[in-house]
């Protein structure tokens, strides 16, 4: 009897030790617990970039789906998203609120280059991840200076280089007019184009015209650029202004080769408002599947995405690229958090975000994969050229990889 009791006592002690060991392995920073992971976000739900507001709504819906499936390693996501109206002072206020009052674990996929530049130093001083930013500025890939900041989509500079290579190949007699936003986003593109044009930049580029996001209309800029005799128009504008440019070019009956940033390829937010006829022939480069394109109807990833929209975002406009984008970003965050296991420290989340290997979110073009490393904070560095034809984007050519940096 005593032997049995001592065995039982030993077994109980062992169970207790094992349980304590399991508890000891759980590590939490502010914003994470056994029950939940608090994720912060700022989005332009109003203001000049409000076309992007649907990204935050898509992510919110995606996390609801994950929570319905039991959460991440048993923890529910508590997604707190505020409107900053795409205004840097407001961004500073909202991000401080998320970190200091709401005490979020990290800030995820916050939108905008000027807005996120305003809080980058603050994030890094506080050691709170500024993770998978919804901006393609190349400066987010600087792990030495800013170890707590990481972008998500291909950098503007990477895309600009691919455009420049394409222009040189497809139009050897190019006379290029560059129309760009007068901010880091626009300047990054101009720099990328010039890196590839190299010594030929001064002869290839006939005009560089910038605009301010506060301008109500950019028509006068387009009229001016047509007057330069350019036969290539590079459109580096956010959705509202990109649509205005497409429309004005059509009105002027100007027919340059029109290459446009992938920031503004949304059919619902750009091409339709500009006019599908006016948009015909516009070129861009992409990394996301178009949910409205029948070519993906048998694609497994797209089936998952459409099932998600039907259940969690009924009535949403699937022609809007921002939906497939928000879904891919949210899916990448969930993968990163899964890799964290029970070590939900901010340091570990950055470590896992920098350890993604050949991760392929459901809504990325087949062959395009997410890869990161301790010295590589640029998750997506591949693109495919595409052209707007008959109301949809047609992909063509091979997937083009571009090294970031420089």
Phi, psi and omega per residue, in radians:
X1 nan -0.846 3.141
X2 -1.038 -0.652 -3.135
X3 -1.088 -0.761 3.130
X4 -1.079 -0.741 -3.123
X5 -1.115 -0.764 -3.132
X6 -1.156 -0.598 3.088
X7 -1.139 -0.728 3.136
X8 -1.115 -0.755 3.119
X9 -1.084 -0.740 -3.141
X10 -1.112 -0.745 -3.141
X11 -1.104 -0.741 3.125
X12 -1.094 -0.789 3.133
X13 -1.053 -0.725 -3.126
X14 -1.126 -0.788 3.115
X15 -1.024 -0.758 -3.126
X16 -1.079 -0.779 3.120
X17 -1.094 -0.787 -3.133
X18 -1.066 -0.775 3.135
X19 -1.100 -0.772 3.124
X20 -1.068 -0.674 3.118
X21 -1.065 -0.761 -3.141
X22 -1.105 -0.739 3.122
X23 -1.159 -0.654 -3.100
X24 -1.117 -0.510 -3.113
X25 -1.319 -0.337 -3.138
X26 -1.313 2.212 -3.140
X27 -2.211 2.296 -3.126
X28 -2.257 2.462 2.904
X29 -1.833 3.025 3.075
X30 -0.808 2.350 3.070
X31 1.635 -0.108 3.108
X32 -2.206 2.520 3.121
X33 -2.707 -3.080 3.073
X34 -1.057 -0.537 -3.010
X35 -1.626 -0.641 -3.016
X36 -2.617 2.879 3.008
X37 -2.211 2.072 -3.118
X38 -1.547 2.072 -3.129
X39 -1.957 2.208 3.116
X40 -1.705 2.760 3.135
X41 -2.775 2.533 2.949
X42 -2.170 2.442 -2.989
X43 -2.485 2.665 3.083
X44 -1.524 1.354 3.107
X45 -1.323 -0.298 3.076
X46 -2.399 3.042 3.097
X47 1.555 -2.976 -2.992
X48 -1.129 -0.347 -3.107
X49 -1.965 0.439 -3.028
X50 -1.134 -0.234 3.074
X51 -1.044 -0.419 -3.135
X52 -1.441 -0.146 -3.074
X53 -0.946 -0.522 -3.117
X54 -1.108 -0.403 3.113
X55 -1.054 -0.873 3.137
X56 -1.059 -0.674 3.138
X57 -1.177 -0.655 3.117
X58 -1.145 -0.763 -3.137
X59 -1.120 -0.717 3.095
X60 -1.022 -0.785 3.136
X61 -1.152 -0.680 3.139
X62 -1.096 -0.760 -3.136
X63 -1.180 -0.550 3.048
X64 -1.078 -0.742 3.116
X65 -1.074 -0.794 3.130
X66 -1.060 -0.745 3.124
X67 -1.103 -0.693 3.105
X68 -1.122 -0.476 3.127
X69 -1.524 0.099 3.099
X70 1.887 0.007 3.099
X71 1.443 -2.826 -3.120
X72 -1.900 1.993 -3.049
X73 0.859 0.694 3.090
X74 1.491 -0.044 -3.117
X75 -1.814 2.407 3.139
X76 -1.488 2.576 3.078
X77 -1.572 2.239 3.050
X78 -1.894 1.768 -3.041
X79 -1.651 2.063 -3.116
X80 -2.004 1.943 -3.051
X81 -2.126 2.227 -3.137
X82 -2.013 2.714 3.088
X83 -1.538 2.229 3.054
X84 -1.976 0.060 3.090
X85 0.995 0.315 -3.116
X86 1.067 0.569 -3.113
X87 -2.051 1.992 -3.065
X88 -0.860 -0.778 3.118
X89 -1.058 -0.640 3.126
X90 -1.205 -0.655 3.117
X91 -1.044 -0.806 -3.137
X92 -0.995 -0.809 -3.131
X93 -1.077 -0.826 -3.079
X94 -1.227 -0.676 -3.140
X95 -1.187 -0.681 3.072
X96 -1.067 -0.713 3.133
X97 -1.089 -0.789 3.139
X98 -1.053 -0.781 -3.050
X99 -1.399 -0.749 -3.028
X100 -1.585 -0.605 -3.141
X101 -1.684 -0.925 -3.110
X102 -1.309 -0.359 -3.138
X103 0.936 0.982 3.117
X104 -1.281 2.752 3.124
X105 -1.278 -0.709 3.127
X106 -2.759 2.906 3.025
X107 -1.929 2.247 -2.991
X108 -2.066 2.328 2.969
X109 0.900 0.647 3.070
X110 -1.173 2.529 -2.936
X111 -1.701 2.374 2.874
X112 1.875 2.399 -3.141
X113 -1.262 -0.947 -3.129
X114 -1.111 -0.622 -3.094
X115 -1.216 -0.761 -3.111
X116 -1.354 -0.436 3.040
X117 -1.097 -0.617 -3.108
X118 -1.141 -0.373 -3.102
X119 -2.057 0.038 -3.070
X120 -1.058 -0.804 -3.119
X121 -1.160 -0.678 3.120
X122 -1.065 -0.842 3.110
X123 -0.975 -0.806 -3.061
X124 -1.263 -0.560 3.066
X125 -1.199 -0.657 -3.136
X126 -1.421 -0.236 -3.082
X127 1.021 0.764 3.060
X128 -1.948 2.107 -3.083
X129 -0.930 2.280 3.015
X130 -1.884 1.449 -2.812
X131 -1.825 2.393 3.086
X132 0.890 1.000 -3.101
X133 -1.074 2.491 3.104
X134 -1.523 1.131 3.094
X135 -2.819 2.451 -3.098
X136 -1.729 0.370 3.106
X137 -1.057 2.431 -3.089
X138 -1.269 -0.268 -3.101
X139 -1.219 -0.220 3.115
X140 -1.297 -0.242 3.111
X141 -1.701 1.238 -3.127
X142 -2.512 1.158 -3.032
X143 -1.050 -0.442 -3.141
X144 -1.208 -0.879 -3.091
X145 -1.411 -0.610 -3.079
X146 -2.300 1.341 -3.073
X147 -1.203 -0.151 -3.096
X148 -1.841 0.147 -3.089
X149 -2.113 2.289 3.065
X150 -2.523 2.349 3.099
X151 -1.395 -3.002 3.101
X152 -2.269 -1.166 -3.046
X153 -1.273 2.946 3.102
X154 -0.971 2.486 -3.095
X155 -1.233 2.657 -3.136
X156 -1.003 -0.626 -3.090
X157 -1.198 -0.684 3.076
X158 -1.040 -0.843 -3.119
X159 -1.124 -0.715 3.139
X160 -1.062 -0.690 3.124
X161 -1.100 -0.733 3.133
X162 -1.121 -0.722 3.086
X163 -1.050 -0.810 -3.098
X164 -1.075 -0.733 3.106
X165 -1.072 -0.751 -3.117
X166 -1.128 -0.788 -3.126
X167 -1.040 -0.806 -3.101
X168 -1.089 -0.623 -3.108
X169 -1.363 -0.809 -3.036
X170 -1.404 -0.459 -3.087
X171 -2.421 1.404 -3.082
X172 -1.052 -0.446 -3.136
X173 -1.663 0.489 -3.035
X174 -1.025 2.351 2.931
X175 -2.108 1.804 -2.911
X176 -1.692 2.237 3.002
X177 -1.880 2.125 -3.139
X178 -1.818 2.131 3.100
X179 -1.954 2.098 -3.002
X180 -2.506 2.697 3.060
X181 -1.225 2.358 -3.104
X182 -1.427 1.171 3.104
X183 -2.687 -3.056 -3.102
X184 -1.015 -0.656 -3.140
X185 -1.026 -0.919 -3.128
X186 -1.139 -0.757 -3.075
X187 -1.169 -0.564 3.086
X188 -1.048 -0.764 3.128
X189 -1.096 -0.835 -3.117
X190 -1.010 -0.744 3.137
X191 -1.091 -0.766 -3.130
X192 -1.090 -0.734 3.129
X193 -1.096 -0.804 -3.102
X194 -1.153 -0.542 3.108
X195 -1.061 -0.693 -3.127
X196 -1.413 -0.721 3.113
X197 -1.103 -0.558 3.107
X198 0.967 -2.255 -3.093
X199 -1.137 -0.371 -3.121
X200 -1.419 -0.120 -3.068
X201 -0.910 -0.799 -3.068
X202 -1.147 -0.520 3.107
X203 -1.531 -0.534 -3.116
X204 -1.354 -0.676 -3.076
X205 -1.572 2.050 -3.134
X206 -1.696 -0.309 3.133
X207 -2.767 2.512 3.001
X208 -2.248 2.081 -3.079
X209 -2.231 2.175 -3.141
X210 -1.879 2.779 3.084
X211 -2.315 2.806 3.090
X212 -1.785 2.502 -3.116
X213 -1.195 -0.157 3.123
X214 -1.528 -0.173 -3.128
X215 -1.218 2.351 3.127
X216 -1.250 -0.609 -3.132
X217 -2.473 2.535 -3.120
X218 -1.948 0.251 -3.096
X219 -0.917 -0.762 -3.090
X220 -1.078 -0.595 3.108
X221 -1.117 -0.735 -3.087
X222 -1.171 -0.714 3.094
X223 -1.023 -0.788 -3.131
X224 -1.074 -0.770 -3.109
X225 -1.187 -0.604 3.091
X226 -1.053 -0.674 -3.125
X227 -1.105 -0.250 -3.120
X228 -1.399 -0.213 -3.108
X229 1.386 0.282 3.139
X230 -1.142 2.524 3.067
X231 -1.953 0.041 3.022
X232 -2.305 2.227 3.121
X233 -2.018 2.060 3.118
X234 -1.778 2.015 -2.996
X235 -1.784 1.720 -3.107
X236 -1.903 1.309 -3.048
X237 -2.369 2.656 3.068
X238 -1.299 2.870 -2.923
X239 -0.773 -0.884 -3.080
X240 -1.013 -0.798 -3.077
X241 -1.368 -0.556 3.085
X242 -1.087 -0.740 3.125
X243 -1.117 -0.751 3.104
X244 -1.043 -0.724 -3.122
X245 -1.123 -0.797 3.131
X246 -1.023 -0.798 -3.100
X247 -1.101 -0.795 -3.089
X248 -1.176 -0.694 3.127
X249 -1.042 -0.738 3.123
X250 -1.129 -0.761 3.132
X251 -1.051 -0.654 -3.119
X252 -1.402 -0.086 -3.076
X253 0.950 0.638 3.065
X254 -1.554 2.391 -3.070
X255 -2.192 1.018 3.100
X256 -1.364 2.888 2.902
X257 -1.181 2.157 -3.018
X258 -1.928 1.931 3.137
X259 -1.907 2.195 -3.014
X260 -2.190 2.453 3.110
X261 -0.941 2.493 -3.128
X262 -1.248 -0.135 3.058
X263 -1.086 -0.461 -3.025
X264 -2.056 0.512 -3.083
X265 -1.541 0.066 -3.113
X266 -1.084 2.146 3.141
X267 -1.146 -0.775 -3.113
X268 -1.187 -0.688 -3.052
X269 -1.609 -0.331 -3.072
X270 -2.175 -1.045 -2.992
X271 -1.142 -0.759 3.126
X272 -1.142 -0.840 3.090
X273 -1.056 -0.590 -3.140
X274 -1.319 -0.441 -3.065
X275 1.878 2.154 -3.086
X276 -1.075 -0.639 3.128
X277 -1.151 -0.767 3.138
X278 -1.119 -0.523 -3.076
X279 -1.443 -0.231 -3.081
X280 -0.940 2.236 3.057
X281 1.601 -0.151 3.127
X282 -1.084 2.415 -3.133
X283 -1.829 2.600 3.005
X284 -2.719 -2.961 3.058
X285 -2.353 2.515 -3.061
X286 -2.366 2.910 3.065
X287 -2.396 -0.076 -3.108
X288 -1.933 2.536 3.031
X289 -1.255 2.635 3.055
X290 -1.672 1.991 -3.049
X291 -1.100 -0.382 -3.103
X292 -1.575 -0.062 -3.077
X293 -1.541 2.129 -3.105
X294 -1.077 -0.272 3.138
X295 -1.088 -0.337 -3.117
X296 -1.744 0.140 -2.991
X297 -1.046 -0.499 3.125
X298 -1.762 0.135 -3.101
X299 -1.357 2.234 -3.076
X300 -1.027 -0.778 3.141
X301 -1.075 -0.735 -3.131
X302 -1.173 -0.616 3.092
X303 -1.052 -0.735 3.130
X304 -1.114 -0.756 -3.129
X305 -1.087 -0.814 -3.106
X306 -1.155 -0.628 3.083
X307 -1.107 -0.698 3.106
X308 -1.092 -0.838 -3.127
X309 -1.069 -0.786 -3.120
X310 -1.026 -0.673 -3.086
X311 -1.507 -0.734 -2.985
X312 -1.828 -0.276 3.132
X313 -2.413 0.867 -3.067
X314 -0.975 2.364 3.131
X315 1.525 -0.083 3.141
X316 -1.167 2.618 -3.089
X317 -1.477 1.792 -3.067
X318 -1.280 -0.098 3.057
X319 -1.337 -0.191 -3.128
X320 -1.479 1.955 -3.116
X321 -0.976 -0.446 -3.103
X322 -1.055 -0.427 3.115
X323 -1.212 -0.867 -3.126
X324 -1.169 -0.515 3.094
X325 -1.174 -0.898 -3.131
X326 -1.036 -0.672 3.125
X327 -1.102 -0.823 -3.126
X328 -1.106 -0.719 3.140
X329 -1.136 -0.796 -3.134
X330 -1.113 -0.698 3.136
X331 -1.127 -0.624 3.132
X332 -1.219 -0.675 3.085
X333 -1.126 -0.751 -3.136
X334 -1.065 -0.739 3.089
X335 -1.031 -0.775 -3.141
X336 -1.078 -0.787 -3.134
X337 -1.178 -0.609 3.073
X338 -1.090 -0.740 3.139
X339 -1.115 -0.399 -3.140
X340 -1.230 -0.396 -3.092
X341 1.036 -2.244 3.141
X342 -1.727 0.132 3.088
X343 -1.719 1.368 -3.113
X344 -1.643 1.128 3.015
X345 -1.815 2.698 -3.128
X346 -1.124 -0.586 3.114
X347 -1.121 -0.741 -3.124
X348 -1.212 -0.609 -3.138
X349 -1.140 -0.650 3.090
X350 -1.209 -0.635 3.114
X351 -1.098 -0.766 -3.138
X352 -1.230 -0.644 3.099
X353 -1.101 -0.501 3.124
X354 -1.633 0.244 3.126
X355 -2.246 0.587 3.115
X356 -1.505 2.245 -3.081
X357 -2.170 2.030 3.088
X358 0.847 0.687 3.107
X359 -1.409 2.233 -3.078
X360 -2.094 1.630 3.075
X361 -1.007 2.653 -3.062
X362 -0.951 -0.522 -2.990
X363 -1.782 0.154 3.075
X364 -1.519 2.573 3.105
X365 -1.009 2.340 -3.136
X366 -0.916 2.335 -3.127
X367 1.748 -0.336 3.095
X368 -1.640 2.157 -3.053
X369 -2.273 2.734 3.127
X370 -1.638 2.160 3.095
X371 -2.378 2.296 3.099
X372 -2.356 2.886 3.079
X373 -2.666 3.019 -3.087
X374 -1.055 -0.461 3.109
X375 -1.884 0.141 -3.086
X376 -2.308 1.674 -3.113
X377 -1.739 0.532 3.109
X378 -2.016 1.647 -3.033
X379 -1.041 -0.706 -3.066
X380 -2.096 2.055 -3.099
X381 -2.251 0.528 3.125
X382 -2.340 2.552 3.122
X383 -2.548 2.855 3.054
X384 -2.252 2.356 3.114
X385 -1.195 2.654 3.116
X386 -2.676 2.780 -3.133
X387 -2.312 2.485 -3.140
X388 -1.465 2.008 -3.099
X389 -2.412 2.296 3.045
X390 0.944 0.676 3.062
X391 1.477 0.091 3.091
X392 -2.570 2.895 3.126
X393 -1.556 2.197 3.077
X394 -1.817 2.113 3.098
X395 -1.363 2.525 3.066
X396 -2.572 2.777 3.119
X397 1.345 -3.012 -3.106
X398 -1.579 2.850 3.001
X399 -1.191 2.266 -3.101
X400 -1.857 2.170 3.077
X401 -1.689 2.501 3.119
X402 -2.390 2.281 3.082
X403 -1.286 2.379 3.036
X404 -1.524 3.127 -3.088
X405 1.935 3.061 3.102
X406 1.306 nan nan
